[in-house]
Amino acid sequence: MDPTTERRYRWVFLAAAIYDLALGITFTLLYTWAFDLMGIRDEAPDGAYVPLLGSFVLVLGVAYLLIYRGDLQRNRDLILVGTIYKFAYGTVATVFWLKGDAPHAIFVVFGVVDVVFFVLMFNIWRSLGKVKSAAV
């Protein structure tokens, strides 16, 4: 793979890492503040539900950072997991938006961002598979 393409791919994962780390920290440690800020405090589930999901997003942010720093080809399986996650959130956000049941518009924005990341990551994953096939 040429260095320019590799650098472009790495930037996608750095952006995803920063984005998911920020969301993960917010919804793990600052979720009451975030829900208050959005004016939907009454819709925030009680208990560990939101921090648990926030910590999951935080861990994915760490994974994207490791992909960014590591060997892209060797991390292709991890890229697939991250790609599936982006597809899953984008799909869930779209379904709830279409049903008119999104708790706040920001969650739809998160879904749109994840769909963009999904498309980028899927294309990177596919491209890395072609590079691997060509090397064999």
C-alpha positions as YAML, in Angstrom:
chain: A
units: angstrom
residues:
- id: 1
  name: MET
  ca: [0.00, 0.00, 0.00]
- id: 2
  name: ASP
  ca: [1.34, 3.42, -0.85]
- id: 3
  name: PRO
  ca: [2.19, 5.76, 2.04]
- id: 4
  name: THR
  ca: [-0.40, 8.39, 1.07]
- id: 5
  name: THR
  ca: [-3.25, 5.85, 1.16]
- id: 6
  name: GLU
  ca: [-2.02, 4.40, 4.44]
- id: 7
  name: ARG
  ca: [-1.82, 7.87, 5.99]
- id: 8
  name: ARG
  ca: [-5.37, 8.64, 4.83]
- id: 9
  name: TYR
  ca: [-6.63, 5.36, 6.31]
- id: 10
  name: ARG
  ca: [-4.90, 6.09, 9.61]
- id: 11
  name: TRP
  ca: [-6.56, 9.52, 9.82]
- id: 12
  name: VAL
  ca: [-9.98, 7.85, 9.62]
- id: 13
  name: PHE
  ca: [-9.16, 5.72, 12.65]
- id: 14
  name: LEU
  ca: [-7.65, 8.64, 14.57]
- id: 15
  name: ALA
  ca: [-10.81, 10.66, 13.95]
- id: 16
  name: ALA
  ca: [-12.97, 7.70, 15.04]
- id: 17
  name: ALA
  ca: [-10.81, 7.27, 18.15]
- id: 18
  name: ILE
  ca: [-11.13, 10.92, 19.17]
- id: 19
  name: TYR
  ca: [-14.88, 10.90, 18.48]
- id: 20
  name: ASP
  ca: [-15.61, 7.68, 20.39]
- id: 21
  name: LEU
  ca: [-13.26, 8.54, 23.26]
- id: 22
  name: ALA
  ca: [-15.03, 11.88, 23.69]
- id: 23
  name: LEU
  ca: [-18.47, 10.25, 23.58]
- id: 24
  name: GLY
  ca: [-17.32, 7.42, 25.81]
- id: 25
  name: ILE
  ca: [-15.98, 9.75, 28.48]
- id: 26
  name: THR
  ca: [-19.09, 11.93, 28.27]
- id: 27
  name: PHE
  ca: [-21.59, 9.08, 28.58]
- id: 28
  name: THR
  ca: [-19.55, 7.13, 31.14]
- id: 29
  name: LEU
  ca: [-18.60, 9.92, 33.54]
- id: 30
  name: LEU
  ca: [-20.68, 12.98, 32.60]
- id: 31
  name: TYR
  ca: [-23.94, 11.51, 31.36]
- id: 32
  name: THR
  ca: [-26.17, 13.34, 33.86]
- id: 33
  name: TRP
  ca: [-24.63, 16.64, 32.77]
- id: 34
  name: ALA
  ca: [-25.02, 15.67, 29.08]
- id: 35
  name: PHE
  ca: [-28.68, 14.71, 29.52]
- id: 36
  name: ASP
  ca: [-29.33, 17.91, 31.48]
- id: 37
  name: LEU
  ca: [-27.64, 19.92, 28.72]
- id: 38
  name: MET
  ca: [-29.89, 18.27, 26.12]
- id: 39
  name: GLY
  ca: [-32.94, 18.91, 28.28]
- id: 40
  name: ILE
  ca: [-33.90, 15.24, 28.39]
- id: 41
  name: ARG
  ca: [-32.90, 14.34, 31.94]
- id: 42
  name: ASP
  ca: [-36.27, 12.69, 32.54]
- id: 43
  name: GLU
  ca: [-35.61, 10.32, 29.63]
- id: 44
  name: ALA
  ca: [-32.23, 9.16, 30.96]
- id: 45
  name: PRO
  ca: [-32.52, 5.60, 32.25]
- id: 46
  name: ASP
  ca: [-31.76, 5.05, 35.91]
- id: 47
  name: GLY
  ca: [-28.84, 2.95, 37.08]
- id: 48
  name: ALA
  ca: [-25.79, 1.82, 35.18]
- id: 49
  name: TYR
  ca: [-27.40, 1.61, 31.74]
- id: 50
  name: VAL
  ca: [-25.93, 4.80, 30.21]
- id: 51
  name: PRO
  ca: [-22.47, 4.53, 31.84]
- id: 52
  name: LEU
  ca: [-22.28, 0.90, 30.71]
- id: 53
  name: LEU
  ca: [-22.97, 1.90, 27.09]
- id: 54
  name: GLY
  ca: [-20.62, 4.86, 27.45]
- id: 55
  name: SER
  ca: [-17.83, 2.59, 28.64]
- id: 56
  name: PHE
  ca: [-18.41, 0.33, 25.64]
- id: 57
  name: VAL
  ca: [-17.99, 3.33, 23.31]
- id: 58
  name: LEU
  ca: [-14.89, 4.36, 25.27]
- id: 59
  name: VAL
  ca: [-13.33, 0.92, 24.74]
- id: 60
  name: LEU
  ca: [-14.09, 1.15, 21.02]
- id: 61
  name: GLY
  ca: [-12.34, 4.52, 20.98]
- id: 62
  name: VAL
  ca: [-9.27, 2.83, 22.44]
- id: 63
  name: ALA
  ca: [-9.53, 0.11, 19.77]
- id: 64
  name: TYR
  ca: [-9.62, 2.72, 17.01]
- id: 65
  name: LEU
  ca: [-6.56, 4.38, 18.55]
- id: 66
  name: LEU
  ca: [-4.74, 1.03, 18.52]
- id: 67
  name: ILE
  ca: [-5.70, 0.52, 14.87]
- id: 68
  name: TYR
  ca: [-4.40, 4.02, 14.08]
- id: 69
  name: ARG
  ca: [-1.06, 3.28, 15.77]
- id: 70
  name: GLY
  ca: [-0.66, -0.30, 14.58]
- id: 71
  name: ASP
  ca: [-0.27, -2.36, 11.46]
- id: 72
  name: LEU
  ca: [-3.45, -1.83, 9.45]
- id: 73
  name: GLN
  ca: [-3.22, -5.14, 7.63]
- id: 74
  name: ARG
  ca: [-2.71, -7.14, 10.82]
- id: 75
  name: ASN
  ca: [-5.58, -5.25, 12.48]
- id: 76
  name: ARG
  ca: [-8.02, -6.01, 9.65]
- id: 77
  name: ASP
  ca: [-10.18, -8.23, 11.92]
- id: 78
  name: LEU
  ca: [-10.35, -5.46, 14.53]
- id: 79
  name: ILE
  ca: [-11.27, -3.02, 11.74]
- id: 80
  name: LEU
  ca: [-14.16, -5.33, 10.81]
- id: 81
  name: VAL
  ca: [-15.46, -5.32, 14.40]
- id: 82
  name: GLY
  ca: [-15.30, -1.51, 14.52]
- id: 83
  name: THR
  ca: [-17.00, -1.31, 11.13]
- id: 84
  name: ILE
  ca: [-19.85, -3.55, 12.31]
- id: 85
  name: TYR
  ca: [-20.26, -1.39, 15.41]
- id: 86
  name: LYS
  ca: [-20.58, 1.74, 13.27]
- id: 87
  name: PHE
  ca: [-23.14, -0.03, 11.08]
- id: 88
  name: ALA
  ca: [-25.10, -1.19, 14.15]
- id: 89
  name: TYR
  ca: [-25.34, 2.24, 15.78]
- id: 90
  name: GLY
  ca: [-26.09, 3.96, 12.48]
- id: 91
  name: THR
  ca: [-28.89, 1.47, 11.80]
- id: 92
  name: VAL
  ca: [-30.42, 1.75, 15.28]
- id: 93
  name: ALA
  ca: [-30.27, 5.56, 15.19]
- id: 94
  name: THR
  ca: [-31.90, 5.60, 11.75]
- id: 95
  name: VAL
  ca: [-34.70, 3.24, 12.80]
- id: 96
  name: PHE
  ca: [-35.51, 5.28, 15.91]
- id: 97
  name: TRP
  ca: [-35.33, 8.54, 13.94]
- id: 98
  name: LEU
  ca: [-37.73, 7.16, 11.29]
- id: 99
  name: LYS
  ca: [-40.10, 5.99, 14.04]
- id: 100
  name: GLY
  ca: [-39.93, 9.48, 15.58]
- id: 101
  name: ASP
  ca: [-38.64, 7.95, 18.79]
- id: 102
  name: ALA
  ca: [-35.10, 9.38, 19.05]
- id: 103
  name: PRO
  ca: [-34.68, 10.88, 22.54]
- id: 104
  name: HIS
  ca: [-32.87, 13.91, 21.08]
- id: 105
  name: ALA
  ca: [-31.71, 15.08, 17.65]
- id: 106
  name: ILE
  ca: [-28.06, 14.73, 18.71]
- id: 107
  name: PHE
  ca: [-28.47, 10.94, 18.73]
- id: 108
  name: VAL
  ca: [-29.54, 11.13, 15.08]
- id: 109
  name: VAL
  ca: [-26.43, 13.23, 14.37]
- id: 110
  name: PHE
  ca: [-24.33, 10.55, 16.10]
- id: 111
  name: GLY
  ca: [-26.03, 8.01, 13.81]
- id: 112
  name: VAL
  ca: [-25.18, 10.03, 10.69]
- id: 113
  name: VAL
  ca: [-21.56, 10.35, 11.81]
- id: 114
  name: ASP
  ca: [-21.42, 6.60, 12.43]
- id: 115
  name: VAL
  ca: [-22.85, 5.87, 8.96]
- id: 116
  name: VAL
  ca: [-20.09, 8.03, 7.45]
- id: 117
  name: PHE
  ca: [-17.48, 6.16, 9.52]
- id: 118
  name: PHE
  ca: [-19.09, 2.86, 8.51]
- id: 119
  name: VAL
  ca: [-18.74, 3.65, 4.80]
- id: 120
  name: LEU
  ca: [-15.12, 4.78, 5.22]
- id: 121
  name: MET
  ca: [-14.14, 1.82, 7.41]
- id: 122
  name: PHE
  ca: [-15.90, -0.72, 5.22]
- id: 123
  name: ASN
  ca: [-14.02, 0.58, 2.19]
- id: 124
  name: ILE
  ca: [-10.73, 0.45, 4.11]
- id: 125
  name: TRP
  ca: [-11.46, -3.10, 5.29]
- id: 126
  name: ARG
  ca: [-12.29, -4.19, 1.74]
- id: 127
  name: SER
  ca: [-9.22, -2.44, 0.35]
- id: 128
  name: LEU
  ca: [-6.95, -4.15, 2.88]
- id: 129
  name: GLY
  ca: [-8.43, -7.50, 1.82]
- id: 130
  name: LYS
  ca: [-7.53, -6.76, -1.79]
- id: 131
  name: VAL
  ca: [-3.98, -5.80, -0.76]
- id: 132
  name: LYS
  ca: [-3.67, -9.07, 1.16]
- id: 133
  name: SER
  ca: [-5.00, -11.09, -1.79]
- id: 134
  name: ALA
  ca: [-2.58, -9.40, -4.18]
- id: 135
  name: ALA
  ca: [0.36, -10.17, -1.87]
- id: 136
  name: VAL
  ca: [-0.44, -13.91, -1.74]
...
